[in-house]
Each structure stands twice: as structure tokens, then as C-alpha cells.
Amino acid sequence: MTKLDILLLKFTEHMKVTGFSDRTIPDYARNVKYFLDYLKELEIENITEVDRRVLQDYQARVYLETFKGAPLTPATKKARLSCVRTFYRYLLKAGYILHDPSADLELPKRPKQLPKNILSKKEIGALLSAPNLETTLGIRDRAILEVFYSTGIRVSELCNLALNDLDLKNGELRINQGKNKKDRLIPLGEMACDFLEIYLREARPKLTASGQTTLFVTKSGRKFRYTTLSYLMSRYGRKSGITKVTSPHALRHTCATHLLKGKADIRQIQTILGHASIATTQRYTQVEISDLKQVLKRCHPRERKEIETHDL
């Protein structure tokens, strides 16, 4: 094992004890390994040999790299380089280097994108009605869908919900150690509370033995994985005849958009979703093209049939 490999192991251990999520640690480690493999190609054995020029050369390599014949996406390029910067901040703090040559490393800008696959109220109604309430799993799945749509929580947050995070009496849900290890308390809608009560009374006792603290469990009584929940959502989307992607994240976008259209304050939505920055939440303030078409039809003179030609 080389000195660079040892540094990667120590960086990985550092992430585990300093609050990085279990889902992001492998991504950081993989992206740092790409960089360390590049250093090995240059026959660099010690991290102290790396200067600004080496980092600039690596940046150029990332920009020119392809995957299956296509250039890397801006998001992938940014991830490759930002992980290296995080790695160097760790090295500086841990005393392995005296200065950070990555400090001036410029990251590619990701194009601003509007949230995709926002479901209409009709589509949401079809999706929520898809589970068969005559079955144990159907009751569970309806409760899951209602919670996703009511709260807009992340799929990882739903997987980690415990029984004591739920307060049906006050209609509240506590998210412990969400993104960036932050806790928050969010309201639950009446429909979500109703179906959670049914789930806890009629379905959950049949799925798990006493002592299991996880709120939502699989048919074998275990904690959900986010990939399993994503598959579950996709299956109900197909069953409902919805052509859009019906992922947990799509319901998160849909929840935020419907709250905004219902005149919720943008900062209240930020708190519910657990966004660290208001800029992330402000994506939902972008007017959809369908809204613009309605405004055009209602307000533009050429769309008003009753107007006479001589008035134009």
C-alpha cells in the first residue's frame, strides 16, 4: 500500500466520524482515488510533491475526459474537482501539508435547471390511489406516498424515520440527522396522519416483530433501502398510467411546487424541505411554461376572440 493509498484510507475514516452521510462517502472516496491514480501515473509518491501546476493539469484532464464517447457532464466534472478540494482541506487541517495548492482551483459551473417531473394534482391523485388498501402492503405503501407528498422529505430521511419521530397527536414529524446532519421538525397533513394511523394499527404489526423501531419496514420487516423505495414509487407510477418519472425526488419537487402555488412563503418551504440555502428553494419560483400559456391566452390581444379588428 502506497503513502497515497494510506492518505485515502485516513480521509475516508475522517469522513465517517465528521458527519458525512453514508451515501456520499463512497462518492468522495472514488473521486479522490481518480486524482491519486493520476498522481501515480506521474510517479508522484508524496502528496507534498503536488503543486498548483499539477492540479491545473489534472483539471485539464478532467475537462477532456470522456465516458462512452461523450464528455463528462458539468456535474461530474464539478464533483471530481470539488472532492479533491475537500480532500486538500482535510490534508491541511490534519497537518499533512503546509499550504493548500487546490485553493485556487476553479470549478465548472453547473447550468441552472428547473425541477423536472412535477406532477399535476390529477396525477398525484392517481398515484396516491394506486395502492390496494385491501392488502397489508397496500396500506403501508399508501402511507409512504402520503408522507412523501405531504412533507417533501428526502428518500434517505424517510428510510431513517423511527417510530418516536412521529407525533400523530400534534401532526408533526421529526427529521433527525437529515442532510448535513441537521435536525428539523415539520408538519404532517391530515391525510398523511390518517393513513399513518391506519398503517400503524392494521399493517405494521403484521410486517415486523416488536422491538423494531423503524417506522416503515419492508415485507420482511426490515428497514427500507432508498433503491427499494425508488422502485416502489416507479411501479406505482406505471400502474397509474403516469408518463413522468415518479421517483421520491419527483414527489419532493411536486410538494414544494404545490405549496408555492398555494401561496406558501418561500422561507417556510425552505424550512420544510431542509434546504441550507434559500437559493436552492428559489428554483420553485420559476414560472412553468403552462402558466405562461394561460397568461398569454387570458391577456394577449391576439388571443381574445371578442376583440374587434379595428381595435388592434
C-alpha positions in Angstrom: 0.0 0.0 0.0 1.4 3.4 -1.0 1.5 6.6 1.0 -1.2 8.0 -1.2 -3.4 4.9 -0.5 -2.9 5.4 3.2 -4.0 9.0 3.0 -7.2 8.0 1.2 -8.0 5.5 3.9 -7.4 8.1 6.6 -9.6 10.6 4.7 -12.3 8.0 4.4 -12.2 7.4 8.2 -12.2 11.2 8.8 -15.5 11.5 6.7 -17.1 8.7 8.8 -16.5 10.5 12.1 -17.2 14.0 11.0 -20.8 13.7 9.7 -20.5 12.8 6.0 -23.5 10.7 5.0 -23.1 7.0 4.2 -24.3 7.7 0.7 -21.8 10.4 -0.1 -18.6 8.9 1.4 -18.1 6.3 -1.4 -18.6 9.1 -4.0 -15.9 11.3 -2.3 -13.5 8.4 -1.9 -14.0 7.4 -5.6 -13.4 10.9 -6.9 -10.3 11.3 -4.7 -9.0 8.0 -5.9 -9.2 9.2 -9.5 -6.9 12.0 -8.6 -4.5 9.8 -6.7 -4.3 7.4 -9.6 -3.4 10.3 -11.8 -0.6 11.2 -9.4 0.7 7.6 -9.6 0.8 7.9 -13.4 3.1 10.9 -12.9 5.1 8.7 -10.4 4.4 11.2 -7.6 4.7 9.3 -4.3 4.2 12.0 -1.8 1.3 14.4 -1.6 3.7 17.3 -0.8 5.2 17.0 -4.3 1.9 18.2 -5.8 1.9 21.9 -6.7 -0.6 24.2 -8.4 0.7 23.2 -11.9 -0.1 19.5 -11.2 -3.6 20.4 -10.1 -4.1 22.5 -13.2 -3.0 19.7 -15.4 -5.4 17.3 -13.6 -8.2 19.9 -14.1 -7.5 19.9 -17.8 -7.6 16.1 -17.9 -11.0 16.1 -16.2 -12.3 18.6 -18.7 -11.1 16.5 -21.6 -12.2 13.1 -20.2 -15.0 11.2 -21.9 -17.3 8.4 -20.8 -18.7 6.1 -23.5 -17.6 8.5 -26.2 -19.3 11.6 -24.6 -17.7 14.4 -22.5 -18.3 14.2 -18.8 -21.3 16.2 -17.6 -20.6 19.6 -15.8 -22.0 17.9 -12.6 -19.5 15.1 -12.9 -16.6 17.4 -13.6 -17.5 19.6 -10.6 -17.8 16.5 -8.4 -14.3 15.3 -9.4 -12.7 18.6 -8.6 -14.7 19.6 -5.5 -13.9 16.3 -3.9 -10.2 17.0 -4.5 -10.6 20.4 -2.8 -12.3 18.8 0.2 -9.5 16.2 0.4 -6.9 19.0 0.4 -8.8 20.9 3.2 -8.6 17.7 5.2 -4.8 17.3 4.5 -4.1 20.9 5.5 -6.1 20.6 8.8 -4.5 17.3 9.6 -1.0 18.7 9.1 0.0 16.6 6.1 0.6 19.7 4.0 1.6 23.3 4.9 -0.4 25.1 2.2 -3.4 24.2 0.0 -2.5 24.2 -3.7 -6.1 23.5 -4.6 -7.4 26.7 -3.1 -7.5 28.5 -6.5 -8.9 25.5 -8.4 -11.9 26.8 -10.4 -14.9 24.5 -10.5 -17.1 24.3 -13.6 -20.4 26.0 -13.3 -23.4 23.7 -13.5 -26.3 25.0 -15.7 -29.3 26.1 -13.7 -32.1 23.7 -14.2 -35.7 23.8 -13.3 -37.1 20.9 -11.2 -38.3 18.1 -13.5 -41.2 15.7 -13.4 -43.5 17.8 -11.3 -46.8 16.0 -11.1 -50.2 17.7 -11.6 -52.9 17.4 -8.9 -54.7 14.9 -11.1 -51.5 12.8 -11.4 -50.9 13.0 -7.7 -54.5 11.8 -7.1 -54.0 8.9 -9.4 -50.6 8.0 -7.8 -51.9 8.1 -4.2 -54.9 6.0 -5.2 -52.8 3.3 -6.8 -52.0 1.1 -3.7 -54.6 -1.6 -2.9 -55.9 -0.8 0.5 -57.3 -4.3 0.9 -53.8 -5.6 1.4 -51.2 -5.0 4.2 -48.5 -3.8 1.7 -51.0 -1.5 0.0 -51.8 0.2 3.3 -48.1 0.6 4.0 -47.4 2.0 0.5 -50.3 4.5 0.7 -48.9 5.8 4.0 -45.5 6.1 2.4 -46.8 8.0 -0.6 -48.9 10.3 1.6 -45.8 11.2 3.8 -43.7 11.9 0.7 -46.3 14.2 -0.8 -47.2 15.9 2.5 -43.7 16.6 3.7 -41.4 16.6 0.7 -38.7 14.7 2.7 -35.8 13.1 1.1 -35.9 9.4 0.5 -32.9 8.8 2.9 -34.8 10.7 5.5 -37.9 8.6 5.1 -35.9 5.4 5.3 -34.4 6.5 8.6 -37.6 7.5 10.3 -38.2 5.9 13.6 -41.5 5.4 15.5 -40.6 8.0 18.0 -40.0 10.6 15.2 -43.8 10.6 14.6 -46.2 12.7 16.7 -49.7 12.0 15.3 -51.4 13.9 18.1 -49.8 17.1 17.1 -49.4 16.2 13.4 -45.6 16.5 13.4 -42.6 14.6 12.1 -39.1 15.0 13.3 -36.2 14.5 10.9 -33.1 13.5 12.8 -29.7 13.9 11.2 -31.0 15.0 7.8 -28.7 16.3 5.1 -25.6 18.0 6.6 -26.6 16.2 9.8 -29.3 18.8 10.6 -32.5 18.1 12.6 -35.8 19.7 11.8 -39.5 19.5 12.8 -42.0 19.6 10.0 -45.9 19.4 9.9 -47.8 16.4 8.7 -51.0 16.9 6.7 -54.3 15.4 7.9 -54.5 12.8 5.1 -50.9 11.7 5.9 -51.8 11.4 9.6 -54.9 9.4 8.8 -53.1 6.9 6.7 -50.2 6.6 9.1 -52.7 5.8 11.9 -54.2 3.1 9.7 -50.8 1.7 8.8 -49.6 1.6 12.5 -52.8 -0.1 13.6 -53.5 -2.5 10.8 -50.4 -3.1 8.7 -47.1 -2.6 10.5 -47.8 -5.1 13.3 -48.2 -7.8 10.6 -44.8 -6.8 8.9 -42.5 -6.7 11.9 -41.9 -8.1 15.3 -41.9 -6.0 18.5 -38.7 -4.2 19.1 -38.2 -2.9 15.6 -38.0 0.9 15.8 -38.0 1.8 12.1 -41.3 3.4 11.1 -41.6 2.0 7.6 -40.5 -1.6 7.0 -40.3 -4.0 4.1 -42.4 -7.1 3.8 -39.7 -9.0 5.6 -39.8 -6.5 8.5 -36.5 -4.7 7.7 -35.5 -1.1 7.1 -36.0 0.2 3.6 -33.2 1.0 1.3 -33.6 4.0 -0.9 -33.3 2.0 -4.1 -36.2 -0.2 -3.0 -38.4 2.8 -2.3 -37.5 4.3 -5.7 -38.5 1.1 -7.4 -41.7 1.0 -5.4 -42.6 4.6 -6.5 -41.8 3.9 -10.1 -44.0 0.8 -10.1 -47.0 2.8 -8.8 -46.3 5.5 -11.4 -46.6 2.9 -14.2 -49.7 1.4 -12.6 -51.3 4.9 -12.5 -50.5 5.5 -16.2 -48.3 8.5 -15.4 -45.7 9.0 -18.1 -43.5 11.3 -15.9 -40.8 9.9 -13.6 -42.5 9.1 -10.2 -39.4 9.0 -8.0 -39.2 10.1 -4.4 -37.4 13.2 -5.6 -40.2 13.9 -8.0 -42.7 14.0 -5.1 -40.3 16.3 -3.3 -40.4 18.7 -6.2 -44.1 18.3 -6.5 -44.7 19.0 -2.8 -42.7 22.2 -3.0 -44.3 23.4 -6.2 -47.8 22.8 -4.9 -47.0 24.6 -1.7 -45.7 27.6 -3.6 -48.8 27.7 -5.8 -50.9 27.5 -2.7 -49.2 30.8 -1.6 -46.8 29.3 1.0 -43.9 31.6 1.9 -40.6 30.6 0.2 -38.8 30.6 3.6 -41.4 28.3 5.1 -40.9 25.9 2.2 -37.1 26.1 2.7 -37.6 25.0 6.4 -39.9 22.2 5.4 -37.5 20.8 2.7 -34.4 21.3 4.9 -32.6 23.4 2.3 -29.4 25.0 3.7 -29.7 27.9 1.2 -32.7 29.9 0.1 -31.3 29.9 -3.4 -32.0 26.1 -3.7 -35.6 26.7 -2.8 -36.0 29.6 -5.2 -35.8 27.2 -8.1 -39.5 26.6 -7.5 -40.4 30.2 -8.0 -39.7 29.8 -11.7 -43.0 30.1 -13.7 -43.8 27.0 -15.6 -44.5 27.2 -19.3 -48.0 26.0 -18.8 -48.7 29.0 -16.5 -47.2 31.3 -19.2 -49.5 29.9 -21.8 -52.5 30.5 -19.6 -51.5 34.1 -19.1 -50.9 34.6 -22.8 -54.3 33.1 -23.6 -56.1 35.3 -21.0 -54.2 38.6 -21.5 -52.8 38.9 -25.0 -55.0 40.9 -27.5 -54.5 38.3 -30.3 -55.9 35.6 -28.0 -59.1 37.5 -27.1 -61.6 36.5 -29.8 -64.1 39.1 -28.7 -61.8 42.0 -29.7 -62.6 43.6 -33.0 -60.1 44.0 -35.8 -60.1 47.8 -35.7 -59.1 47.8 -32.1 -55.8 46.1 -32.9 
